[in-house]
Amino acid sequence: MSDSGTQTAPPGGIDYVAVEESPRFVELKRKQRGFVFPMAVAFLVWYFAYVLLSSFARDFMAQHVWGDITVGLLLGLGQFVTTFAITMTYVWYANRKLDPIAEEIRGDLEKQQEASA
């Protein structure tokens, strides 16, 4: 900080603390966390429900749906399907909502780097 109380960039570099506190970066973090945290909570609830069912509702999980296919097997395979669905949804979300903001921030940083060089 300078004597006037304003922050200045370090000599020959970019003030990354100022970048991290900028409105665009704060918005980027807010959007990313707004997707990741609820999705993680939802998946963990689903995962622990499966674990609890397999531990305490064995008769339910052992019910045959078709041939040797049981409810437990279907729910277990559902864990994999859910993982892939969450991954694909996050990639879609990041491509449309997060990447444009990140590219804007990166472009600004590259301009600052060129100006200081």
C-alpha positions in Angstrom: 0.0 0.0 0.0 1.1 3.5 -0.7 0.9 6.4 1.8 -2.5 7.4 0.5 -4.0 4.0 1.3 -4.3 2.8 -2.2 -2.9 -0.5 -3.4 -0.3 -0.5 -6.1 1.0 -3.4 -8.2 4.4 -4.8 -7.2 7.3 -3.6 -9.3 7.2 -5.2 -12.7 4.2 -7.4 -11.9 0.5 -7.7 -11.5 -1.3 -7.1 -8.2 -3.0 -10.4 -8.0 -4.6 -9.5 -4.7 -6.4 -6.6 -6.4 -7.4 -9.0 -9.2 -8.8 -11.5 -6.7 -10.8 -8.7 -5.0 -12.1 -7.3 -8.4 -15.9 -7.5 -9.1 -15.5 -9.8 -12.1 -13.3 -12.3 -10.1 -15.7 -12.2 -7.2 -18.6 -12.9 -9.6 -16.6 -15.8 -11.1 -16.1 -17.3 -7.7 -19.7 -16.8 -6.7 -21.0 -18.5 -9.9 -18.6 -21.4 -9.6 -19.4 -22.0 -5.9 -23.1 -21.5 -6.6 -23.0 -24.5 -8.8 -20.4 -26.7 -7.1 -21.5 -26.6 -3.5 -25.2 -27.4 -4.1 -24.3 -30.1 -6.6 -21.7 -31.6 -4.1 -24.3 -31.6 -1.3 -26.9 -33.3 -3.5 -24.5 -36.0 -4.7 -23.3 -36.7 -1.1 -26.9 -37.0 0.1 -27.6 -39.4 -2.8 -24.4 -41.4 -2.1 -25.0 -41.7 1.6 -28.6 -42.7 1.0 -27.3 -45.5 -1.1 -24.8 -46.6 1.6 -27.4 -46.4 4.3 -29.9 -48.4 2.2 -27.3 -51.1 1.5 -26.5 -51.3 5.2 -29.9 -51.1 6.8 -32.5 -52.0 4.1 -31.0 -55.2 2.8 -34.4 -56.7 1.9 -35.3 -53.7 -0.2 -32.0 -53.6 -1.9 -32.2 -57.4 -2.6 -35.6 -57.1 -4.4 -35.3 -58.5 -7.9 -36.4 -56.2 -10.6 -35.7 -58.3 -13.6 -34.0 -61.7 -13.5 -30.9 -61.3 -11.3 -31.0 -57.5 -11.5 -31.8 -56.1 -8.0 -32.7 -52.7 -6.7 -29.3 -52.4 -5.1 -27.5 -53.1 -8.4 -29.6 -50.5 -10.2 -29.0 -47.9 -7.5 -25.3 -48.7 -7.5 -25.1 -48.3 -11.3 -27.1 -45.1 -10.8 -24.1 -43.7 -8.8 -21.9 -44.0 -11.9 -24.6 -42.5 -14.1 -25.0 -39.6 -11.6 -21.3 -39.0 -11.5 -21.1 -38.7 -15.3 -24.2 -36.5 -15.5 -22.8 -34.1 -12.9 -19.5 -34.0 -14.8 -21.2 -33.3 -18.1 -23.5 -30.7 -16.5 -20.5 -28.9 -14.9 -18.6 -28.8 -18.2 -21.7 -27.4 -19.9 -22.1 -24.8 -17.1 -18.4 -23.8 -17.1 -18.3 -23.4 -20.8 -21.3 -21.1 -20.9 -21.1 -19.2 -17.6 -17.6 -19.4 -16.1 -15.2 -19.5 -19.1 -16.3 -16.2 -20.6 -15.6 -14.4 -17.4 -12.3 -16.2 -16.9 -11.2 -15.3 -20.4 -12.1 -11.7 -19.8 -10.0 -11.6 -16.6 -7.2 -13.4 -18.4 -7.3 -10.9 -21.2 -7.1 -8.0 -18.8 -4.2 -9.6 -17.0 -2.3 -10.2 -20.3 -2.8 -6.6 -21.3 -1.5 -5.5 -17.9 1.5 -7.8 -18.3 2.3 -6.4 -21.7 2.0 -2.8 -20.4 4.4 -3.5 -17.6 6.9 -5.3 -19.8 
